[in-house]
Amino acid sequence: MPTEATPGHAWFSTSRALAVTAIFLVALIARAWMPAHLGIGHYDEGVYALSAQGIVHWPEGHLFPGQIRFSPPAWFTTIGVFARATGMAPHAAALGLNVLIGSLTALAVGVMGIAWFGMAAGVAAGLVVAVNPLSIMLSRSGLTDPLFTLFFVLALGAIAEVFRRGGARWIGIAGLLTGAAWNTKYHGWFVGLIGGGTICWVWWHQRRDAGAGRHAREALVRLLAVGAVGLATYLPWAFYMSTGSGSRGLGGIVEYYLTLIGTEWVGNATRHVAMQLFLDGPLARGGLAVAVAVAIGLAAPLRATRLLALLTGLVLLTVLGGGLAPVLALTGWGTAVLLGERHRVAAGLLLAWLGLWVLAAPLYYPYARLLLPMIPAVALVAGRGLVSLIGWTEARVGEQKLTRWNSLALAGVIILVLSVTPSLAPGFGNPWRDATGSEIAATQLAEDIPAGAEFFVTGEPSLEYYLGLTGRKATSLLDGLNVLDTTSNTTYLVVGVYARRAPQRREDLARLGARLDSLTSYPINPTDLRLLDDSSPERARQFLVTPDATFDLVLYRVSASATPAHRTVDADR
């Protein structure tokens, strides 16, 4: 592919350095706000914390049983190595790293936007990511998705340079970043799909040009070289999977993931939109308004009537659909603009990136976190659309125009209006919601369960992890409660929402029947992450308005079995 000019190559100019630093600081403050509320409670967070604990205590430690089903090794290994090196607890290491990783992702998006579309578009894109509620929420979690998104964004940025410049250095960088994404989540190879879509886009629009076929073949060879490097970094984990995934091997893992794929595209897409509306808040709206103000400040003198029309349109969209509506509108317009930039690698890459997520994400079970790698693409396309619309408002020679200060004053009013305007689709999200419930419950449980008593936890890895920190090692029941059928002594069992919702666990609890004595419950105030993963947005709203005992932990005393027998514990520790 031919090298193409991009707006400005003064990467280290003072203005650009200040701009990306500001994006990073905004993102960091938004993610690190209310640090006392940081904690883990989601099932997967507990899995990664326990596996990281195994890395800390390696070689005596071990991974969470079934870790292969949850993710490749990059995230929990990073947590474990960092915790081992610093002496931090794994959950604290995970939360601190994700706050930093999410902030770096916003910075990376800003850098890419500045390089591809200029200062205004890049700053707008970076700010949209910095204040995005989904990104903030996941950056305050212990999940693997923020690290995956950072690697994914960097890999695609490197892929663009591979197409533009070529060379072994960029191929190696892009390949290593692709491998890093692939070793973080199993769909890291999507980088290759987006790269292939970019090649097809550019070739189609250059197909009548001399040398178009040769350029496309060269780009394909480079992409295959990137893929080879990425595959080489993934093969060790693939080998581990083939030897450590049980008697069914990789087939069992594939079958498991196939159960999460369906054809309810419309229903899942609708739920994703509803989740984004749920998460909407004043910060996201204010961040968008600041992005608009920055674009205005960097533009040439503007026509008052057109600028007022644009800003009024953004306010009306906010009233109708919260902070999500104007971002989607700008993304739609930015898509139309990119469709006209037919020869640009960046345009093809962003369209392929956005298109892949729009088509593929609703085919999977609708976890809110699935959209996190899509947010940077939306931000970049929306930034491009915003700059195009600001360009439409620029005054021509001889036309009446606003001074820059008048434009900024008007933008300041819009910032205030956008931040406080009520929406017909009000959001309930709060990414800073207290996430320490499992930690508090573990401390209380450690005091309530008699010293020396045998006790079990089912379906609550985060609780099991926190109990370990108190010095009380619980036996985790992963394969059912059959072990309790033959206990010869009084034991204790802790049950939470995950076990109560699993059909087999409900049957097990019913079978134990009269042997279960409910002692006490421990209230858990779930984060938005757990609410949206475990229930629909409508049910999540209902819970916040009228909280109930859905997420509470219950401690049972289990009386001795009438038929004790020798048993083998179906436990992981």
N, C-alpha and C positions, 0 to 999 in steps of 0.2 A: 504494500500500500504506500502511496506517495506520502512524503512528509507534508504536514499541513501546518499552517501558521495558527498559533493560539494567542489569545490576548496577553501580550506582555511576557517577558522571560526574566524580569528582574525579581527573581524569587526572594531575594533577601533585602528588598527595599524597605525602608523604615515604615512606610505606610502599610505595607503588606504584613510585616512582622507585628505591628501594633494591632492590625485587624484580626489576625489569627490568634494572637495572644488574648485579645478581648473575647473571642469566641470560646477559647479554652476556659478562661476564668468564669464566664457566665455558666458554661456547662458544669464546671467543677463545683461552683457554689450551689447550683440547682440540685446536684446529686449528693453533695456532702451535707446539705442542710439537715438539721435535726439529727445529728449522729447518734444520739441516745436511742433513737427509734429503730436503728439498724438491727437486723437479726434474721434468722432463717426459720422457716416453718413449712414451706412447700415440700412435698414428698421428694422431688428431685434434688432440691437443695440439700436435704439430709443425705441422699445417696452420695453426692459429690463430696460432702464434708467427711463422711465415713471413709470413702476411698482415699481422700487426701490424708486422713488420719493414718491410714495404712501406709502411705508413702512416708509420713513423718517417722513412723516406727519401723520402717523397712530395715532389715529383712524379716523381722518378727511380725510386722503388720501384714494385712492383706486387704484387698479391695472389697468393696461391697459385692456380695453375691449377685450375679446378674448385671454387673456394671456394664458389660458389653452391650446390653440392650439400651442403655441410656445415652452413651456417648463414647467416642474414641478418647484417647488418653490426655490430650493436650491440656484441658481445663483442670481436671483434678490433679494431674501431675504438677502443673504450674502452682496450684494452691499448696500442694504438699511440700514441694521443694522450697517455695518461698517461706512457708511456715517453719519448716525445719531450719532454714538458714537464719531466720529472724527471731525464732522462739515464740512467734505469735500462735494463737489458737487457729486451726484451719478455717473456722467460720469467719473469724475476724480478718484473716488474710484474704479470703474470698471476697468479702464485702468491700474491703479497702481497695483491692485490685480492680473490682468492677466499677467502683466510683471513678477511678483513674482511667480505666479502659473506655468507659462511656464518654468521658471528657475528651480523650484523644480521638475518638471516632468523630465527634463534632469538629474538632480541629482538622482532621484529615479531609472531611467533606468540604470544609471551607477552603483548604488549600487546593483541592481538586477543582472546585467551582471557580476559584480565581484563575487557575491555570487554563481552564477550558472556556470560560465565558466572561471573565473580567471581574474586577473588584466587587461591584455591586451585587452581581449574581452569586459570587462565592460567599460573601458575607451573609447575604440573605439565606443561602442554603445552610451554612454553618449554624446560624442562629435558630433556624427552624429545627434542626437536630438537637441543638443545645437545650431547647425548652420543650421538646416533644415529650408529652407525659408518658407514653409507652417506653421511650428510651430512658427517661428518668427512673421509672418504676423498675425496669429490668437492671439498670445500673446500680440499684440499691438492693439487688438480690444476690443470691449465691449461685445463680444458674450460669450455664456455659454460653448462653446466647450473645451477651455483649462481646466476649472475646472472639467468637465466630464472626460477628458482624464487623469488628475491626479488621480482622484478617481478610475477610471477604472484600471489604471496601478497598483495602490496600492492594489486594491481588488484582482487582479490576483496574485500579489506577495504573499498576505496573503493566497489565495487559495492553492498556492504551499506549503506553510508551513502547512496548514491544512492537505494536503495529506501526507506530510512527517512526521509530528510530531503528528497531532491530538491535542486533548485537548480543553477544553471549552474556554480558553483564545483566541486561534487562530481562533476558530469557531466564537466567538463573534466579534473579530476584522474584520474578513473577511465578516461577515454578515453586520456589520455596514458600512463598506466601499462599499459593494455591494448596500446597501440601499441608501448610499450617491450618488453613481453614478446613481441609478435609479431615485432619486429625483432631479437629475440635467438634465438628458435627458431620454426620454422614452424608449430607448433601453438599459438602464443600466442592465437589466436582461440578456443581452448577456454574462455577467460573468458566469452565470449558464450554458449556452450552451458550453462555452469554458471549464468549469470544467467537464462537462459531456463528451466532446470530449477527454479530458485528461484521464479520467478513462477508456474509451473505448480503447484508444491507449495503455496504460500500460497493461490492461488486455489482449488484443489481443497478445501482445508479451510475456506475462508471462503465457498464458493459459495452457501451458504444465507443468508449475512448480507446485509443491505441494503448496497448499494454495492460488493459484491465485484467485480462485473464492471468497474465504473468504476475501482476501484483497480488491477485487473490491467492494464487498458488504459493507465493512467497509467504504471505500472511498465514496460510494454513500450515505450512511447514514450521513456522515459528510457534504457532499455537500447539502443534503436536509436540514440539520440543519442550514447551512449558508443561504440557501434560505429562510428558515422560519424567521430568524432574519431580512434579507433584506426586505422581504415582510411586516413584522410588521412595519418597518420604513416607508414603502411606503403607507400603508393603509390610513393614514390621508389625504394625497393628493388625493388618489383614491376616498375617500368619498367626498372630496371637489369637485372633478370633476363631480361626479354623481349628486351633488346638484346644481352646478354652471355652468353647460354646456348647459343650455337652455332646451327647451321642448323636444329636440331630445336626450338629455342625452349623455351618453358615445358613443352611436351609431353614433352620428354626428361627434365626434372626430375621431373615427375609420374610418368612411367614408372619412373624410378629408385626413387622412394619406394614405389611400388606393389609392387616386388619384395621389399620388407621387410615387407609385410603378408601375413598368412596366416590360416589357420583353425585352427591348432593351439593353441586357447585353453587347453585343460586342460594340455597338455604345457608350454606357456610359463608358465602360472600356477604349475605345480609347480616349474619351474626358478627362478622369481622367489623363491618361498618358500625353496628350497634355498640360493639366494645370500644371502638375509638370515640364514639359520642359519649359513652359512659366516662371515659378517662378525661374528657375535655375539661379545661379549667382556665382561670384568668391568666396564668403564666404563659400558656401556649398562645393565647390571643395577644397578650402584651408583647411576646417575643416576635410574633408576626408583624405587629404594628411597628416595632423598632426596626425590623428588616425593611419594611416599606419606607420608613423615615431615612434609613441609610441610603437606600436606592435613590430617594429624592435628593438627598444631600449631595450625592455624587453625580447627579444628572446635570445637563445643561438647563438654562432657564426654561420654565414650564408655562404652559397656557393654563390660566386659572380655571376656565370652564371644564377642560378635559381632566385636569387633576382632581377637581371637585367631583366630577362624575365617577372617576376611578375609585376615589376614597369612599364615596357614598355607596358604590356597589359593594365594596369590601365590608362596610358596616352592615348593609342589608343581608349579605350572605352570612355574616356572623349571627345576626338576629335569627335567621332561619335555621342554621345548622351549626352554631357554635364555632369554635376555632377550626373545626375540620372542614367546613364548607368552603371558606375562602382558599384554604390550602389546596383542596381538590380542584377548585375552579382555576387557580393559577397553574396547577399541574396539567389540567386539560389544555389550557392555552399554551403552556410550555411544550406540550407534546405536539401540538399543531405547528409551533415554530420549528421544533426539531425535525419534523417531517419535511420541512422546506430546506433544511440544511443537509442536503443529500450526500455530500461528499465528506462529511466530517466523521471521523472515527468516534469522537465523543458522542455525537448524536446517535449513531448506530448502537453504541454500547449502552447508552442510557435507555433507548427504546427497547432493546433486547432485555435488559435488566428489569425494567418496569413491566414489560409484557410477560416475561417468564413468571414473575411473582403474581401478577393479576390472574394468569391462567392456572398456575399450579397450586398456589396456597389454598384456595377453597376446595381442592380435591383431597386435602388432608384434614384430619380432625381439627376443628377450629380453635386451637390454642392461640391466645392473644400474641404470644411471643413469636409466632411464625412470621409476623409482619415486620419484626425488628430490622432484618436486612433489607427490607423494602423502603424503610423510612429515608435512608440517605438518597436513594434514587428519586423518591418523591420530592425531597428537598432540593436536589439539584435541578430537576425539571421545573419545579415551581419557581426557583430562583431565576432560571432562564426566562420563564413566562413573565415574571414580575418586571424584569429589566426591559423586555419587549413592550410591555404595557406602559412603563414609565417613558420609554422612547416615543410612544404614541402621543404622550402629553407634552413633549418638548415643543417649544415655540419655534416657528420659522421666522426668517428675516422679515421684519416689518409687522409682525403680529404682536398684540399686547401680551406681556408676559409678567410673571411674578418674579420678584427678587428671590434670591436663594433663602434669605431670612424669612420672607413671607411664606415660602413653600415649607420651610422647616417648622414654622409656627403652626401652619395648618396641619402638618403631619403630627405635631405634638398633640393637637386637639384630638386627632384620630387615634393616637396611641391611648389616650385616656378613655375615649369612647369605646374602642374595641376591648379594652381591659375590663370595663365595668358593665358593658351592655348585656342585659339578660337575653338569653336565647330561648327560642321555642323548643329547643332540644337540650335542656340543661344537663350538664355533666355532674356526676357524683364522685369522680375520681379524686384521689388524694395519694400521690406517690410517696408522701412522707408519713403514711399511716404507721402506727406503732407495730413493729414486727417482732417484739420481744416476748410474745405470749408463750411460745414453746420453751424458751429459756426459763421464764418465771415458773411455768408449770413443772419443769424438770427439777428445779430447786425445791419446790414444795413437795413433789413426789418423793424426792430423796429423803425428806424429813418424815413423811407420812408412812412410808413402807418400813416395817420393822427391820432393824439391822440384822443382817444374816439371812433374811428371808429370800427365797427364790421368787423372782418375778419376771414377767414376760411382757413384751411390747409387740403389738402387731400393727403393721401399716403406718408407722410413724417414725421414719428414719431420722428426722430432725430431732424429735424427742429423745430417741435412743442416743444420738450423738451428744446432746446436752447432758443427759444422764451420765454418760461416760466422763464428762468433764467434772461432774460432782464426785466421782469416785464410785458411783453405783453402776455396775455393769449389768444391763438388762439382757435377757435372752430374746432375740428377735425371731418371731415366728413368721417365716415367709411362705411356707407351704401348707398352711392350715393350722388348726388348733388341736389336731389329733393327739399331740403330746399330753394335753391336759386330761385325756380320757383315763390315764393310768397313773396319775400322780398319787403318791402315798402320803404326802404331807400337804398342809395348807399352803397354797401359793397365791400370787397376786398377778393380775392381768390388767394392762392399760390398753384401752381401745379408743380410737379417734374416728374422725369422719371417714377416712379412707377405708378402714375396716368395715364400718357400718354400711358403706355403700357397695362393698364387694359381695356378690350373691353367696359365694362359698363361705365367707366369714360370717355372714348373717345366719346361715344354716348351722355353722359350728356353734355360734353363740346360743342359738335356739336349742341345740342338742344338749349343751351343758346345763341349760335350764335352771333347776332349783339349786344347783351347786354354786351358782353365781350370786354373790351378795354385793350389791352396789354400795360402795363406801362413800365416795364423794366425787364431785366433778370439778374440773378446772377450766374456767372460761377462757376461750381463745378468741381474740378479736382479729379476724383474718385481714390480711393485706389485700389490695386490689388484685394482686397477682393470683392469690388463692381464690378469691371470689370469682374471677373471670375464668379460671381454669376449671373450677369445680361446679359452676352454675352458670346459667344464662345471664346476660346483662339485666334482664327484667327481674330475675330472682335476686341478683346482687343488689339492685336498688331496693327491693323489698326488705332484704336483710339489713341494709344500712338504716332504713327508716324504722323498722321494728326488729331489732336483733333478737335472735333466738339461740337455742342450744346446739344448732347444727354442727358447729366446729369444736364444741367442747370435748375435752378428754375426760374419760370416766375410768376410775380405779375400781376394780372388782377384787373381792377376796374369793378365791376358788377353793372350796372345801375338798378334802382328800377324796379320791375315787374309792368306790366300794370294791373295785377289782384292780388293785395296783398290780403292775407287772413291770418286768424289765423293759426299758424303752431306749430308743435312740432319738435324741433331740433333733427335730427338724429345724435347726437354727443356724444362724450365720455366725454367732459368737456366743 
